[in-house]
Amino acid sequence: MTTKQKQDAEQITRYADMLAAMGTEPRLRIMQLLLTAHPQGLVVGDIGGELDIPSSTLSHHLEKLKNEDLVKVRREGTFLWYSANSDALQELLGFLYAECCTRNSAVEPKKVICCK
């Protein structure tokens, strides 16, 4: 396996892990909420309150998203603020866009880039 093939395989594994982390309904809802609060983010209590997720379960979901670099966390005093990692999301979306819309013609680019 060449160095490029190895890098490509590692990249595919990373993206698969990122997609898997968002592959549950609560985590996808967390990501959606954090994107609406971008760039400041939200404190854990506000996330749990907004989505009606118990704190112990929420911690598990946030940890999974953090481990896959999909969210960033910062401490301000006693509060933990979570925000969507827009750089990681942009990288993931760029990969999907390239695979679906440029390298292959599975999806027309103008259908992806349009806004509602």
DSSP file (Angstrom, degrees, kcal/mol; ACC not computed):
  #  RESIDUE AA STRUCTURE BP1 BP2  ACC     N-H-->O    O-->H-N    N-H-->O    O-->H-N    TCO  KAPPA ALPHA  PHI   PSI    X-CA   Y-CA   Z-CA
    1    1 A M              0   0    0      0, 0.0     2,-0.0     0, 0.0     0, 0.0   0.000 360.0 360.0 360.0 130.1    0.0    0.0    0.0
    2    2 A T     >  -     0   0    0      1,-0.1     4,-2.3     4,-0.0     5,-0.2  -0.260 360.0-107.1 -74.5 166.7    1.4    3.4   -1.0
    3    3 A T  H  > S+     0   0    0      1,-0.2     4,-2.5     2,-0.2     5,-0.2   0.903 121.6  50.7 -60.2 -42.1    1.6    6.3    1.4
    4    4 A K  H  > S+     0   0    0      2,-0.2     4,-2.8     1,-0.2    -1,-0.2   0.912 109.6  49.7 -63.9 -43.3   -1.3    8.0   -0.4
    5    5 A Q  H  > S+     0   0    0      2,-0.2     4,-2.4     1,-0.2    -1,-0.2   0.893 111.4  49.7 -62.8 -38.7   -3.5    4.9   -0.2
    6    6 A K  H  X S+     0   0    0     -4,-2.3     4,-2.3     2,-0.2    -2,-0.2   0.918 111.8  47.9 -65.8 -43.4   -2.7    4.6    3.5
    7    7 A Q  H  X S+     0   0    0     -4,-2.5     4,-2.4     2,-0.2    -2,-0.2   0.911 111.9  50.3 -62.7 -42.6   -3.6    8.3    4.0
    8    8 A D  H  X S+     0   0    0     -4,-2.8     4,-2.5     1,-0.2    -2,-0.2   0.910 110.7  49.3 -61.6 -42.8   -6.8    7.8    2.0
    9    9 A A  H  X S+     0   0    0     -4,-2.4     4,-2.2     2,-0.2    -2,-0.2   0.903 111.7  48.5 -64.5 -41.4   -7.8    4.8    4.0
   10   10 A E  H  X S+     0   0    0     -4,-2.3     4,-2.3     2,-0.2    -1,-0.2   0.887 111.6  50.5 -65.0 -38.9   -7.2    6.6    7.3
   11   11 A Q  H  X S+     0   0    0     -4,-2.4     4,-2.6     2,-0.2     5,-0.2   0.918 109.4  49.9 -65.3 -43.8   -9.2    9.6    6.1
   12   12 A I  H  X S+     0   0    0     -4,-2.5     4,-2.5     1,-0.2    -2,-0.2   0.913 110.6  50.6 -60.8 -43.1  -12.1    7.3    5.1
   13   13 A T  H  X S+     0   0    0     -4,-2.2     4,-2.3     2,-0.2    -1,-0.2   0.920 110.5  49.8 -60.8 -44.3  -12.0    5.7    8.5
   14   14 A R  H  X S+     0   0    0     -4,-2.3     4,-2.2     1,-0.2    -2,-0.2   0.933 112.5  46.2 -60.8 -47.3  -12.1    9.1   10.2
   15   15 A Y  H  X S+     0   0    0     -4,-2.6     4,-2.7     1,-0.2     5,-0.2   0.886 110.9  52.6 -65.5 -38.1  -15.1   10.3    8.1
   16   16 A A  H  X S+     0   0    0     -4,-2.5     4,-2.4    -5,-0.2    -1,-0.2   0.907 109.9  49.1 -62.9 -40.9  -16.9    7.0    8.8
   17   17 A D  H  X S+     0   0    0     -4,-2.3     4,-2.1     2,-0.2    -2,-0.2   0.886 111.0  50.2 -65.3 -38.7  -16.3    7.5   12.5
   18   18 A M  H  X S+     0   0    0     -4,-2.2     4,-1.5     2,-0.2    -2,-0.2   0.932 112.5  46.1 -64.6 -45.7  -17.6   11.1   12.3
   19   19 A L  H  < S+     0   0    0     -4,-2.7     4,-0.4     1,-0.2    -2,-0.2   0.894 111.6  52.1 -64.6 -39.0  -20.7   10.0   10.4
   20   20 A A  H >< S+     0   0    0     -4,-2.4     3,-1.0     1,-0.2    -1,-0.2   0.887 105.4  55.6 -64.0 -38.3  -21.3    7.2   12.9
   21   21 A A  H 3< S+     0   0    0     -4,-2.1     3,-0.4     1,-0.3    -1,-0.2   0.853 113.2  40.9 -63.4 -33.8  -21.1    9.6   15.8
   22   22 A M  T 3< S+     0   0    0     -4,-1.5    -1,-0.3     1,-0.2    -2,-0.2   0.435  91.0  98.2 -89.3   0.5  -23.8   11.7   14.3
   23   23 A G    <   +     0   0    0     -3,-1.0     2,-0.4    -4,-0.4    -1,-0.2   0.253  65.4  78.5 -81.0  13.6  -25.8    8.6   13.3
   24   24 A T  S  > S-     0   0    0     -3,-0.4     4,-2.4     1,-0.1     5,-0.2  -0.925  84.1-121.9-117.8 150.3  -28.1    8.6   16.2
   25   25 A E  H  > S+     0   0    0     -2,-0.4     4,-2.1     1,-0.2     5,-0.2   0.896 109.9  49.5 -58.2 -44.8  -31.2   10.8   16.5
   26   26 A P  H  > S+     0   0    0      0, 0.0     4,-2.2     0, 0.0    -1,-0.2   0.918 113.0  46.6 -63.3 -40.3  -30.1   12.5   19.8
   27   27 A R  H  > S+     0   0    0      2,-0.2     4,-2.5     1,-0.2    -2,-0.2   0.877 111.5  50.7 -70.5 -36.0  -26.6   13.3   18.5
   28   28 A L  H  X S+     0   0    0     -4,-2.4     4,-2.4     2,-0.2    -1,-0.2   0.894 110.8  49.7 -67.1 -37.7  -27.9   14.7   15.2
   29   29 A R  H  X S+     0   0    0     -4,-2.1     4,-2.5    -5,-0.2    -2,-0.2   0.881 109.7  52.0 -65.6 -38.2  -30.3   16.9   17.2
   30   30 A I  H  X S+     0   0    0     -4,-2.2     4,-2.8     2,-0.2     5,-0.2   0.937 110.5  47.7 -61.9 -46.7  -27.4   18.1   19.4
   31   31 A M  H  X S+     0   0    0     -4,-2.5     4,-2.2     1,-0.2    -2,-0.2   0.919 111.4  50.7 -61.3 -43.1  -25.4   18.9   16.3
   32   32 A Q  H  X S+     0   0    0     -4,-2.4     4,-1.6     1,-0.2    -1,-0.2   0.927 112.4  46.7 -60.3 -45.6  -28.4   20.8   14.8
   33   33 A L  H  X S+     0   0    0     -4,-2.5     4,-1.1     1,-0.2    -2,-0.2   0.915 111.8  50.2 -63.7 -43.8  -28.8   22.8   18.0
   34   34 A L  H  < S+     0   0    0     -4,-2.8    50,-0.4     1,-0.2    -1,-0.2   0.849 107.6  54.5 -65.5 -33.2  -25.2   23.6   18.3
   35   35 A L  H >< S+     0   0    0     -4,-2.2     3,-1.0     1,-0.2    -1,-0.2   0.858 105.3  52.8 -68.6 -33.4  -25.1   24.8   14.7
   36   36 A T  H 3< S+     0   0    0     -4,-1.6    -1,-0.2     1,-0.2    -2,-0.2   0.776 112.5  46.0 -70.6 -23.5  -28.0   27.2   15.4
   37   37 A A  T 3X S+     0   0    0     -4,-1.1     4,-2.9    -5,-0.1     3,-0.3   0.249  96.0 169.4 -99.4  11.1  -25.9   28.6   18.3
   38   38 A H  T <4  +     0   0    0     -3,-1.0    -3,-0.1     1,-0.3    45,-0.0  -0.453  52.9  12.1 -71.0 140.0  -22.7   28.9   16.3
   39   39 A P  T  4 S+     0   0    0      0, 0.0    -1,-0.3     0, 0.0    -2,-0.1  -0.999 130.5  42.9 -94.9 -12.4  -20.2   30.2   17.0
   40   40 A Q  T  4 S-     0   0    0     -3,-0.3    -2,-0.2     1,-0.1     2,-0.1   0.904  88.9-162.3 -62.6 -42.5  -20.8   30.9   20.7
   41   41 A G     <  -     0   0    0     -4,-2.9     2,-0.3    -7,-0.2    42,-0.2  -0.434  16.2 -83.4  88.8-168.9  -22.3   27.5   21.5
   42   42 A L  E     -A   82   0A   0     40,-2.5    40,-3.2    -2,-0.1     2,-0.2  -0.959  30.0-109.2-138.7 152.8  -24.3   26.5   24.5
   43   43 A V  E >>  -A   81   0A   0     -2,-0.3     4,-1.9    38,-0.2     3,-0.6  -0.509  39.2-108.8 -78.4 155.5  -23.8   25.3   28.0
   44   44 A V  H 3> S+     0   0    0     36,-1.4     4,-2.6     1,-0.3     5,-0.2   0.879 117.0  54.8 -53.0 -45.2  -24.6   21.7   28.8
   45   45 A G  H 3> S+     0   0    0      1,-0.2     4,-2.4     2,-0.2    -1,-0.3   0.869 107.5  49.7 -60.4 -37.6  -27.7   22.6   30.8
   46   46 A D  H <> S+     0   0    0     -3,-0.6     4,-2.5     2,-0.2    -1,-0.2   0.875 110.2  50.8 -69.3 -36.9  -29.2   24.5   28.0
   47   47 A I  H  X S+     0   0    0     -4,-1.9     4,-2.3     2,-0.2    -2,-0.2   0.960 113.6  44.6 -63.5 -50.2  -28.5   21.7   25.5
   48   48 A G  H  X>S+     0   0    0     -4,-2.6     5,-1.6     1,-0.2     4,-1.2   0.896 115.3  48.1 -61.2 -41.8  -30.2   19.2   27.8
   49   49 A G  H  <5S+     0   0    0     -4,-2.4    -1,-0.2    -5,-0.2    -2,-0.2   0.908 112.6  47.4 -66.3 -42.9  -33.1   21.5   28.6
   50   50 A E  H  <5S+     0   0    0     -4,-2.5    -2,-0.2     1,-0.2    -1,-0.2   0.884 123.4  32.7 -66.2 -38.9  -33.7   22.3   25.0
   51   51 A L  H  <5S-     0   0    0     -4,-2.3    -1,-0.2    -5,-0.2    -2,-0.2   0.466 102.6-126.0 -99.9  -2.5  -33.6   18.7   23.8
   52   52 A D  T  <5 +     0   0    0     -4,-1.2    -3,-0.2     1,-0.2    -4,-0.1   0.933  56.2 150.3  55.6  50.3  -35.0   17.1   26.9
   53   53 A I      < -     0   0    0     -5,-1.6    -1,-0.2    -6,-0.2    -2,-0.1  -0.961  50.7-114.5-113.4 125.7  -32.1   14.8   27.3
   54   54 A P     >  -     0   0    0      0, 0.0     4,-3.0     0, 0.0     3,-0.3  -0.246  28.0-116.4 -57.7 146.8  -31.1   13.6   30.8
   55   55 A S  H  > S+     0   0    0      1,-0.2     4,-2.5     2,-0.2     5,-0.2   0.843 112.5  52.4 -58.6 -38.5  -27.7   14.9   31.9
   56   56 A S  H  > S+     0   0    0      2,-0.2     4,-1.3     1,-0.2    -1,-0.2   0.913 115.0  41.9 -66.1 -40.3  -26.1   11.5   32.2
   57   57 A T  H  > S+     0   0    0     -3,-0.3     4,-2.1     2,-0.2    -2,-0.2   0.900 112.9  54.1 -70.0 -41.1  -27.2   10.5   28.7
   58   58 A L  H  X S+     0   0    0     -4,-3.0     4,-3.0     1,-0.2     5,-0.3   0.905 104.6  54.5 -60.4 -42.6  -26.3   13.9   27.3
   59   59 A S  H  X S+     0   0    0     -4,-2.5     4,-2.3     1,-0.2    -1,-0.2   0.908 107.8  50.4 -58.2 -42.4  -22.8   13.6   28.7
   60   60 A H  H  X S+     0   0    0     -4,-1.3     4,-2.0     2,-0.2    -1,-0.2   0.931 112.9  45.5 -61.0 -46.9  -22.3   10.3   26.9
   61   61 A H  H  X S+     0   0    0     -4,-2.1     4,-2.2     1,-0.2    -2,-0.2   0.914 113.6  48.7 -65.1 -43.7  -23.5   11.9   23.6
   62   62 A L  H  X S+     0   0    0     -4,-3.0     4,-2.5     1,-0.2    -1,-0.2   0.886 109.9  52.6 -65.0 -37.9  -21.4   15.0   23.9
   63   63 A E  H  X S+     0   0    0     -4,-2.3     4,-2.8    -5,-0.3    -1,-0.2   0.915 108.8  49.8 -63.5 -42.6  -18.3   12.9   24.7
   64   64 A K  H  X S+     0   0    0     -4,-2.0     4,-1.3     2,-0.2    -2,-0.2   0.928 113.0  46.3 -62.3 -45.1  -18.9   10.8   21.6
   65   65 A L  H  <>S+     0   0    0     -4,-2.2     5,-2.6     1,-0.2     6,-0.8   0.887 113.7  49.3 -64.8 -38.7  -19.2   13.9   19.4
   66   66 A K  H ><5S+     0   0    0     -4,-2.5     3,-1.9     1,-0.2    -2,-0.2   0.907 106.3  55.9 -66.6 -42.1  -16.1   15.4   21.1
   67   67 A N  H 3<5S+     0   0    0     -4,-2.8    -1,-0.2     1,-0.3    -2,-0.2   0.804 108.5  48.1 -61.7 -28.8  -14.1   12.3   20.6
   68   68 A E  T 3<5S-     0   0    0     -4,-1.3    -1,-0.3    -5,-0.2    -2,-0.2   0.293 116.8-116.4 -94.6  10.0  -14.8   12.5   16.8
   69   69 A D  T < 5S+     0   0    0     -3,-1.9    19,-0.2     2,-0.2    -3,-0.2   0.718  81.1 123.3  66.3  24.1  -13.8   16.2   16.8
   70   70 A L  S   <S+     0   0    0     -5,-2.6    15,-3.0    -6,-0.2     2,-0.3   0.718  72.7  34.4 -87.2 -22.5  -17.4   17.2   15.8
   71   71 A V  E    S-B   84   0A   0     -6,-0.8     2,-0.3    13,-0.3    13,-0.2  -0.948  70.1-145.5-129.8 153.6  -17.8   19.5   18.8
   72   72 A K  E     -B   83   0A   0     11,-3.1    11,-2.3    -2,-0.3     2,-0.4  -0.858  13.6-156.4-111.2 151.3  -15.4   21.7   20.8
   73   73 A V  E     +B   82   0A   0     -2,-0.3     2,-0.4     9,-0.2     9,-0.2  -0.986  10.9 179.9-130.0 140.2  -15.7   22.3   24.5
   74   74 A R  E     -B   81   0A   0      7,-2.3     7,-3.2    -2,-0.4     2,-0.5  -0.991  21.5-132.6-137.1 148.1  -14.4   25.2   26.6
   75   75 A R  E     +B   80   0A   0     -2,-0.4     2,-0.4     5,-0.2     5,-0.2  -0.858  19.3 179.2-102.3 130.5  -14.7   25.9   30.3
   76   76 A E  E >   -B   79   0A   0      3,-2.7     3,-2.1    -2,-0.5     2,-0.4  -0.910  68.7 -54.3-127.6 103.2  -15.8   29.2   31.6
   77   77 A G  T 3  S-     0   0    0     -2,-0.4     0, 0.0     1,-0.3     0, 0.0  -0.525 121.9 -19.4  64.9-121.9  -15.8   29.1   35.4
   78   78 A T  T 3  S+     0   0    0     -2,-0.4     2,-0.4    -3,-0.1    -1,-0.3   0.395 120.3  95.9 -96.4   2.7  -18.0   26.2   36.3
   79   79 A F  E <   - B   0  76A   0     -3,-2.1    -3,-2.7   -36,-0.0     2,-0.6  -0.752  61.0-149.3-100.4 140.1  -19.7   26.0   32.9
   80   80 A L  E     - B   0  75A   0     -2,-0.4   -36,-1.4    -5,-0.2     2,-0.5  -0.934  15.2-159.4-103.2 122.4  -18.8   23.8   30.0
   81   81 A W  E     -AB  43  74A   0     -7,-3.2    -7,-2.3    -2,-0.6     2,-0.4  -0.889   4.2-162.3-103.6 128.3  -19.7   25.4   26.7
   82   82 A Y  E     +AB  42  73A   0    -40,-3.2   -40,-2.5    -2,-0.5     2,-0.3  -0.900  11.7 174.4-110.7 140.0  -20.1   23.2   23.6
   83   83 A S  E     - B   0  72A   0    -11,-2.3   -11,-3.1    -2,-0.4     2,-0.2  -0.981  37.6 -97.9-140.5 153.3  -19.9   24.4   20.0
   84   84 A A  E     - B   0  71A   0    -50,-0.4     2,-1.3    -2,-0.3   -13,-0.3  -0.467  33.8-125.7 -67.5 139.1  -20.0   22.7   16.7
   85   85 A N     >  -     0   0    0    -15,-3.0     4,-2.2     1,-0.2     3,-0.2  -0.725  28.7-175.4 -87.0  92.4  -16.5   22.3   15.2
   86   86 A S  H  > S+     0   0    0     -2,-1.3     4,-2.5     1,-0.2    -1,-0.2   0.803  78.1  58.1 -64.2 -29.8  -17.2   24.0   11.9
   87   87 A D  H  > S+     0   0    0      2,-0.2     4,-2.1     1,-0.2    -1,-0.2   0.934 109.0  44.3 -65.0 -45.1  -13.7   23.1   10.5
   88   88 A A  H  > S+     0   0    0    -19,-0.2     4,-2.3    -3,-0.2    -2,-0.2   0.902 114.8  49.2 -66.1 -40.8  -14.3   19.4   11.0
   89   89 A L  H  X S+     0   0    0     -4,-2.2     4,-2.9     2,-0.2     5,-0.2   0.897 109.8  51.6 -65.1 -40.2  -17.8   19.7    9.5
   90   90 A Q  H  X S+     0   0    0     -4,-2.5     4,-2.4     2,-0.2    -1,-0.2   0.905 110.1  49.6 -63.2 -40.4  -16.5   21.6    6.5
   91   91 A E  H  X S+     0   0    0     -4,-2.1     4,-2.0     2,-0.2    -2,-0.2   0.926 113.0  46.4 -62.9 -45.4  -13.9   18.9    5.9
   92   92 A L  H  X S+     0   0    0     -4,-2.3     4,-2.3     2,-0.2    -2,-0.2   0.922 114.3  46.9 -64.2 -45.4  -16.5   16.1    6.1
   93   93 A L  H  X S+     0   0    0     -4,-2.9     4,-2.9     1,-0.2     5,-0.2   0.875 109.7  54.7 -65.0 -36.9  -18.9   18.0    3.8
   94   94 A G  H  X S+     0   0    0     -4,-2.4     4,-2.5    -5,-0.2    -1,-0.2   0.905 108.3  49.0 -62.5 -41.3  -16.1   18.7    1.4
   95   95 A F  H  X S+     0   0    0     -4,-2.0     4,-2.5     2,-0.2     5,-0.2   0.949 113.6  45.6 -61.4 -49.9  -15.3   15.0    1.2
   96   96 A L  H  X S+     0   0    0     -4,-2.3     4,-2.6     1,-0.2     5,-0.3   0.908 113.4  50.1 -61.8 -42.3  -19.0   14.1    0.6
   97   97 A Y  H  X>S+     0   0    0     -4,-2.9     4,-2.9     1,-0.2     5,-0.8   0.928 111.2  48.7 -61.6 -45.6  -19.4   16.9   -2.0
   98   98 A A  I  X>S+     0   0    0     -4,-2.5     5,-3.1    -5,-0.2     4,-1.1   0.920 115.2  44.1 -61.5 -43.9  -16.2   15.8   -3.8
   99   99 A E  I  <5S+     0   0    0     -4,-2.5     5,-0.4    -5,-0.2     7,-0.3   0.892 124.1  33.2 -70.0 -39.1  -17.3   12.1   -3.9
  100  100 A C  I  <5S+     0   0    0     -4,-2.6     7,-2.0    -5,-0.2     6,-0.7   0.812 131.8  23.4 -86.3 -31.6  -20.9   12.8   -4.9
  101  101 A C  I  <5S+     0   0    0     -4,-2.9    -3,-0.2    -5,-0.3    -2,-0.1   0.640 128.0  25.6-118.7 -18.8  -20.7   15.8   -7.1
  102  102 A T  I  <<S+     0   0    0     -4,-1.1    -3,-0.2    -5,-0.8    -4,-0.1   0.784 124.2  35.9-116.5 -51.7  -17.3   16.2   -8.6
  103  103 A R  S   <S+     0   0    0     -5,-3.1     2,-0.3    -6,-0.2    -4,-0.2   0.868 132.6  23.6 -70.8 -34.7  -15.5   12.9   -8.9
  104  104 A N  S    S-     0   0    0     -6,-0.6     3,-0.3    -5,-0.4    -1,-0.0  -0.824  74.4-133.6-122.8 163.5  -18.8   11.2   -9.7
  105  105 A S        +     0   0    0     -2,-0.3    -4,-0.2     1,-0.2    -5,-0.1  -0.109  64.9 122.8-108.9  35.5  -21.9   12.6  -11.1
  106  106 A A  S    S+     0   0    0     -6,-0.7     2,-0.4    -7,-0.3    -5,-0.2   0.852  80.8  24.2 -65.4 -35.0  -24.3   11.0   -8.6
  107  107 A V  S    S-     0   0    0     -7,-2.0    -1,-0.2    -3,-0.3    -3,-0.1  -0.997  86.1-117.5-133.5 135.1  -25.7   14.3   -7.5
  108  108 A E    >>  -     0   0    0     -2,-0.4     3,-1.6     1,-0.1     4,-0.7  -0.577  23.5-134.2 -71.2 128.8  -25.8   17.6   -9.5
  109  109 A P  H >> S+     0   0    0      0, 0.0     4,-2.0     0, 0.0     3,-1.2   0.857 103.2  59.0 -53.3 -39.3  -23.7   20.2   -7.6
  110  110 A K  H 3> S+     0   0    0      1,-0.3     4,-0.7     2,-0.2    -2,-0.0   0.762 100.6  57.0 -65.8 -21.9  -26.4   22.9   -8.0
  111  111 A K  H <4 S+     0   0    0     -3,-1.6    -1,-0.3     1,-0.2    -3,-0.0   0.704 110.4  44.2 -78.9 -19.3  -28.8   20.7   -6.1
  112  112 A V  H << S+     0   0    0     -3,-1.2    -2,-0.2    -4,-0.7    -1,-0.2   0.824 112.7  49.0 -89.1 -36.4  -26.5   20.5   -3.1
  113  113 A I  H  < S+     0   0    0     -4,-2.0    -2,-0.2     2,-0.1    -3,-0.1   0.571  84.4 108.7 -86.0 -10.5  -25.5   24.2   -3.0
  114  114 A C     <  -     0   0    0     -4,-0.7     2,-0.3    -5,-0.2    -3,-0.0  -0.270  60.7-136.7 -67.1 154.4  -29.0   25.7   -3.1
  115  115 A C              0   0    0      1,-0.1    -1,-0.1     0, 0.0    -2,-0.1  -0.835 360.0 360.0-112.2 151.1  -30.5   27.3   -0.1
  116  116 A K              0   0    0     -2,-0.3    -1,-0.1     0, 0.0    -2,-0.0   0.452 360.0 360.0 -86.2 360.0  -34.0   26.9    1.2
